[in-house]
Amino acid sequence: MSKEYPLNVPAPHHFTFAVRDIPDVTVEQRERVLKATHYNEFAFPAGMLTVDMLSDSGTTAMTNQQWASLFLGDEAYGRNTGYYVLLDTFRDIFERGGEKNWKKIIDYVRTDCRDVETMMENVYLPEYEGGLFNGGAAQMERPNTFIIQQGRAAESVLMEIVKKILAQRHPGKVFTIPSNGHFDTTEGNIKQMGSIPRNLYHKELLYQVPEGGKYEKNPFKGNMDIEKLEQLITTVGPENVPLVFTCITNNPICGQPVSMGNIREINRVSRKYDIPLIFDVARWAENAYFIKMNEEGYRDKSIAEIATEMFSYCDGFCMSAKKDGHANMGGMVAFRDKGLFWQNFSDFNEDGTVKTDVGVLLKVKQISCYGNDSYGGMSGRDIMALSVGMYESCDFNYMHERVSQCEYLAQGFYKAGVKGVVLPAGGHAVYINMDEFFDGKRGHETFAGEGFSLELIRRYGIRVSELGDYSMEYDLKTPEQQAELANVVRFAIDRSRLTQEHLDYVIAAVKALYEDRESIPNMRIIWGHNLPMRHFHAFLEPYPNEEK
């Protein structure tokens, strides 16, 4: 925007020619479908919704550059070109310290480089080792990077191998895995390992409402409680904590960011007890944005520079690239070459040579489940779109616009008088605390947040995601775990897809539903109560609320 001719509105940063009509659907029609789908919000047809805010996973409107990159996709089964491009994209952003150091080998593909020697020297044959993304012979000898088609599968590959190793070494032993906040799928995979997930955040801070609804600086409500982390490790014993997880940003804890100072402290404690630190980095770029805007010493650093520092503190990571990869599919598992994760989960001979490399076990699992390691279940076209999307997520204007949308929705709820809005908003969604929304009148057994979600579908055609008592299985947790649960509903905002018109409609609908909240039914589970990650497939039925 011109400094000489200022306006009091933000300048647009993108436009689109793609338009999708929304059908007119009646309340009666939605009600009929809800009954037919057993009141499972995941089973409700998207084509009958007005606004779908269930997830921001893979729902992105891709850019013209991403669409163009699809034509550059190489669908070869073995070592397609996109394989080299994607791994080096990750090196650029997560390891090379900012844009000035990027190699951006994707440009060789974009310009259709036919110089074989140039391609060999810059794309096919460079050797990399010592980081999170080995290359050349090192990736074959010590594989440490695994392309997977989505984050949930990436978690599953990692957890299954860790489970297998721990079971062989310590049959029957139960382990504890702490985090600032385990997402539903992460928690589900940990439970299927036979381990205990724990969420160690500052709950008393999470629901504080700042004066006037706004903080001067983001207080990083997604931070791990370091005191609780050390206490947990010493209580259960470091030998019973195989991994420490950190979710960046903290999705189950209302999409709240994690400060760089807190990340350093988590790293310090993990190192103290020789426990590998694993990041869940679906939303790495938005976390870097919050650090840039709110943490001292980072204002002049780029998102990519901040990302490089963030990733320097982890021993490995799981990633759904369907979020801050700005792509419709993709994921990754990686760990540091010869780092703490590799040391703790590989087996060695008496002379120090490697007997069983954990990376080889992960590679076998990847290949057996998803295909050759050069694509891991992704098409070559999708790999190229993801590579472009990773660079796009480093753009400050894009990220600022995205975070501003979230804050607009949160402030809209707050100004409309809706109780329970978590402030400030995160970078991908707005969350409402259901305990506060219902004035503390609904017990945990009522699954009131799920009732709210389904009533929002029935009345207004808006789908959101309940991430509280129902999805996070309050009734199946220990008292310690119950105290760590945030009983919330999430309004996820798709990347580059929703307009202010959509958000204003959602604000009006939630305001109306809040004013009539006593009429919202409670829910009970009629099938699938104990199924892993039950919210994806359980059957429900409503019953009237009698607490007026």
N, C-alpha and C positions, 0 to 999 in steps of 0.2 A: 504494500500500500504506500502511496506517495506521502512523504512527510510534508510536502508543500500544500497538498490538498487532502487533509485528513477527513475520515468519515468515522462515525460512531458505531459502525458495524464491521465485523471481520470480512476480509476479502475472501472470496471462494478460491479453493485450491484444486478442484476437479469438477468435471461434468461427465454426464453419461447420456448415451442415446438408447440404452436398453430400458424398456418399460415393460412391466408385467402387471396385467390387470388383476384386480382382486375380485372374486365373485361375491355376489350378494347372498349371504347365508342367514337363515333365520335362527332364532334362539331354539325353536322347536327342532329344527334339523340338527343343530349341534347337540342338543339334549339326546336325540335318538342315537347319534353316533357315540356319544359318551357311554351310554348304556351298552351299546353293542361292543365297545372296546373295553368293557369292564373298568371304566373310569381310570384307565392308565394313560397318563398324559403323553407318554412316549408313543403310544399306539394311535393317537388321534391324527387323522389325515391332515397334513400340512396344507393341502389345497383348499381346506375349509376354514382356514384362519385368516384374520385380518392383519395381525401382526404376530410374528413368531419370534419370541425371545427366549426360547428354550435353551439355546446354546449359541456361542460364537464360534464353535468348532467346525471348520470347514465350510462355513456359510458365507464366506467372503465374496464380495463382488471383485473379481480380479481386474487388474489394470490392462490397458492396451498393450503394454510391454510384456505382460505375462501371457496374454493371448497370442501375441506374436511369437513368443518363445516356444509355444506348443509345436509350432511347425519345425522347430530346430531339434526336437526330441529324437534321440537315437534309440530305437527299440531293440537293439542287439542284446542277446541273452547274457553275453559275457563282456564285461568292461565297456559298457556303452559310454559314449562321450559325457553324458550327463553325470555319470558317477564321479569322474574327475572334477567336473565343474562344481558339483554340490559339495564335495569334501573341501575343495579349496575356498568355496564361499564361506563355509564354517570357519576355516582358518583365518580368512580375511577379517571376519567380524568378531570372532571370539578369542583370537590369539595375536593378531598383528598390531593392535594398539591404535586403530583409527584409520580413517580414509586415506591419509597420506602414505600409508604402508600397504594398501590393498594391491594385490596383483590382478584381480578381476579377470581371470582366464576365461570367463564366460564371453568376453569380448572377442576372443579368437573364434569362437563358434558363431557369434552374431555376425561377424564380418566374413564368415566362410573362408577362413584361412586355409589355403591349399599348400602352403610351404611345409612339407613333411618334417624337415629338420626343426623348424620353429615349433611345431606341434609336439614333437618328441621332447624337445628341450624344456618347454614351458607347461605342457599339459600332461603328457603320458608318462614321462620318466622321472620327474623330480622325486627325490627321496625326502621323506619327513619322518622324524621320530622325536620322542621326548615330550610330546604334547598330548592333546586329546584326539588328534586325527593323524595317525601314522599314514605314510604314503609309500608307494613303491614296494620294494622287498620287505620293508619293516611292517607294512600292513598285512603281508602274507605270513611273515614269521611270527609277529606279535599283533594279531588283529585286535584293535581297540575301538573301532568305529563301525556301527551297524545301522544301516538304513532300514527303516521299518515303515510300514504304510500308515501307521497312526500311533499316537501316544499310548493308548491303552495296551496295544500289542507290544510296544516298546517296554512298558512296565512289566508285562507278563513274561517276556523273554528274560529280563533281568531277574525277576523274583523267582522264576522257576529254577534257574541255574543256582542262585543263592540258596534256595530251599534244598536243592539236591546236595550241594556241598555241605551245608550245615547238618543235614540229616545223616550223611555218611560219617561225619566227624563226631557228632554228638547226638546219637539216636534218642528220640523221645524228649529232647530238651526244648523248652519254650523260650523264645527270644522276644525282646522288646525293641521296637523301632520308633524313636521319637521324631517329631517334626514340629515346625511352627503351625502346620495345618495339613493333614493328609486329605487329598480330594477323595471323592467317593470311590473312584476306580483304584486309586493307590491303596486306600484302606482295604478295599475288597481283595486286591492281590496279596496284601500283607496277611490278611486273615486266612486266605487259602494257603499261605505258607505255613500256617499254624502259629504265627507270631502275633504279638499284641501291638497295635498302633496306639500312639499317644500324641495328643495335640497340646503343645506347650506355648501358648501365646498369652497376651495380657487381656483377659476377658473384661476386666474392669475398665480398661481404656476403650475397648471396641465400641461400646454402646454410649459413650459420652457424647453429648451434643454440644458443640461449641456455641458460644454466645453469638446470636444472630445467624446461626447455621453455617458459619464459615470460620476456618482456621487461617491464620496468617501464613503458616507453613504447615505442610502435611506432617502429621505426627508419627507416621510410619506404624500404623496400628497392626500391620502384618508381621512385625518383628517376633522372633523367638524370645521367650523369657529365659535368659541365660541362667539365672539362678535356679529355675525349675529344671533346666536341662542338666546342670551339674548335679543337682540333688537326685534326679532320676537315675543318672548313670551310677552314682555312688551307692544308691539304695539297692538297685537290682544287680550291680556289679558290671564293670566294663566288658567283661567276657560274655555277658548276656545281651549286649547291645551290638549287633553286627554292623549296623548302618545308622547314620543320622541323616534324615531327609530335611530339605528346606524347599518350600514352595514359593517361587518368585514369578509374579506377585502371588500373594497368599489367597488362592481361589476360594477354599472353603471358609476362610475367615474374611469373607465379604470383599474379596478382590483387593485387599489392602497391600500396599507396597512394603518392601523390606529394605532398610537402610544399608548402605555399604558398611557402616560401622558395626551393625548387627551381624552382617555376613562375616566380617573379620572375626568377631567374637565367637560365632558358631564354629568357624574354622579353628580358632585357638583351642576351644574346649575339645573338639573332635581330635585334634592333633595330640592334645595332652593325654588322651586315653587311647590313642592309636586306632580310632574308629573312622572308617572312610565316610566322607561327607558327600552325599548325593543330592544334586539339585533337580527339582521338577521345574523346567524352564519353558513351559508353554507360553509364558507371557514375559519373556526376558526383556523385550524392547520397552514395554510400558513401565516395567520396574526401573530400567535405566533412565527413562524420561522423568519419573518421580524423583530419582536421586539427583538428576541434573537440576531440576527446578526447586528442590527443597533442602538439599544437604550441602553444608558448607564445603567449599573447595571444588565443586563440580559444575558450577554454572557455565564455565568456559569450555567444558569438555563436551565432545559429541556423544551421541547415543552409542556409537560403535566403540569409542574410547572407554566409556563406562562399562560396556558389556565385556570388553577384554579384561578389565580389572575384576569384575564380578566372577568371571569364569576361572580366573587364576586361583581362586580360593577353594574350588571344588575338586574332588577326586574322581568324579564322574557325574553324568547327568542323564535323565530321561526327558524326552521332548516330544510333545505333540506339535508338529509344525503346522497344524491346521489353525493355529491361533496367530502368534507373532511371526510365523512363516508367511503370513498373508496368502495362504494357498488353500485349496480345497482338500488336499490330502497330504500326508507325509508325517514322518516321525524319525526319531533317532535315539540310539543308546550309545554312549561313549564313556570311556574312562581313561585316566591319565596313564600314558605309557610308563611302565615300571613304577607306578605310583602306589599309594597305600591300598587301594582296592585290589589292584593286581597282586600285590604282595600278600594280602590277607586271604585271598580266595584262590590263588594258585597253589599247587603242591610242588615241593622241591626235594631233590635228592640230597643225600648227606653232604655231597661236595658243592652244593649250592646251585647246581644246574636245574633247569626246569623239568619237572616230571609231568605235570599237567598244567597247561596254561589256561586260565579262566577265559581268556579271550577266544581260544579255540573252542571251548565248550559253548560259548555264546554264539560263535559263528556256526557251529553245527546246528544249534537250535534255530537260528535265523534261517539257514538254508532249508532245514527240514520242514519248517512251518510256512515260510514266505518265498522261497526260491533263492536263486543265486545272490551272493552278497553284493553284487554291483547294482542291484535295484531293490532288493528286500521287499518285494510286494508292490512296489510303485512302478508305473509305466515310465518310460524315458521322457515322455511329454510332461508328465506331472513333476518329474525331477527338475526339469528345466524351469517350469513355472515356479516351483518352490525356490530355486536359486535366485530368480529375479525378485521374488517376494521378500526374501531375507534382506536383500539390499534396500528394498523399498521401506521396510520397517525401521530402518535407520534414519529415515527422513524426519526431521524435527516437525515440520509443518503437518505432515500426515499424523504423527503421533499426538501433537497438540490438539488438532481438530478432533481426534478420537476421544481423548480424555475430556475435552470440553463438552462433547455430547453427553458423556456419562454424568458430568457435573450438572448440566442443564436439566437432565431427567431427575436427578436427586433433589436439586433445588426446587423443581416443579412440584414434587411430592411434598417437600417440607413446607413450601409456601401455601400449598393447598390444605395444610393442617393434618396431613397423614402422620400418625405416630409410628415410631420405630424405624424411620429411615436412617440408615447408617451413613454418617457424614465424617469426612468428605467421601465422595464416591471413589471407587477404584478406577482402573483404567479400561475395563472392558464391560462393566456391569454395575447395576445399582441393586442393593440388597435392602430388604425390610425385615426387621426383627418381629417375628410373629407373636412372641410373648407380649411385647409392647403394643403391637397393632390391636390385639384382642384384649387389652387392658388387664392382662394376667388372669383372665377368666377361663381360659381353655387349658385343660390338663394335657400332659404329654401323650396320654393314651388316645386323645381325640384326633391327632394328626391334623390339627387345624390349618397348618400351612398348606397341606395338600388340598384341604377343602377350599381354601382361598384360591389356589392355583386352578382347580377344576371349575370353580364358579366364575373365575375370570374368563376361562374358555367359553363356558356356557352362555354367559350374558353378553360378552363383548368380542369374542373371537381372538383373545390375546392369550398366548401360551408362554408361560414362564417356567422356571425350574425350582421346585421345592428342594432345599438342601438342608433340612432340619431334622426334626424328630422322626419323620418317615424315611427319607432317603438315607440319613446317616445312622439309622437304626438305634435310636435312643433306648428302646425297650430291650435291646439285646446287649447293651453295654454294661460294664461295671460302674459302680458309683463314681469312681475316679474319671472314667471316660465320659460319663454323662455330664459331669461338671465342665468338661472341656468342649462340649458341643455348642455350636451357635445355631439356634433355631430360626433359620432365615429362609426367605424366598429370593431368588435371583432373577433380575431382569437383564439378560445379556444383550448387548448391542452389537449387531453384526458389523464387520468392517466395511466401510465405504458403501453401505446399502440403505440405511434408514435416514429419513429426512426429519426435519423439525415437525412436519405435519404428523408423522408417525408418533413421535414422542409426545406431542400435545394430546393426541388421541389417548395414549396410554395414561398420561397424567389425569385426564378427565375421567377415564374409566376407573382408575384406582381410587380417586377422590370419591366417586359415587359409591363404589363398593365399600370403602371405609365408613362412609356415613350410614351404610346399611349392613354393617358387619355382623350384627347380631343374627341376621337371617342366614348367614353363610353356614352350610351344614358341616358337621364333623364327618370324619371318614373312619371306616374300619376295614381291615384286611380280611378278605374271605378266602384267598388262596395265595400261597407263596410267601407266607409270613417269614420263614427262615431261609429263604433262598439267598445265595450270595448276590449282592447288589440288587436287592429285591425290587427297587423302584423301576427297573427296566422291564420287568415282566410280571409283577404281582397283580392280582385282581382286587378291586376295592368296591365298596358301596357306601353311599352317603346315608347319614341318619340325622334327624333334626337336632339342632342345638337347643338345649333346654336351660342353659345358664344365661338368663336375661339380665 
